[in-house]
Amino acid sequence: MYYATLIKGASYYAFGHRFLLHKECKITKREYQYLRKSDWFQVREENTIPPFGSIAKFEKN
C-alpha cells in the first residue's frame, strides 16, 4: 500500500481523489510514482515508518 499527504495548499484534485491539507490518503503505486515527484506531497509506502510528527500524535505518555 501507498499513502500520500498534501503538505502545500488547501486541497488538490488528482486521479479522482480530493487531497486535503495534512490528511493522509491511500493511493495506488501509479499515483505514488507520480506524486512523489511533486513538492506538494509527502508520500510513503506502507512498510516505511511515518515521519516523526505523525508518530508524536499517537504517543501521549
Buried (B, 14 or more C-beta within 10 A) or exposed (E): EBBBBBEEEEEBEBEEBEBBEEEBBEBEEEBBEBBEEBEBBBBBEEEEEBEEEBEEEEEEE
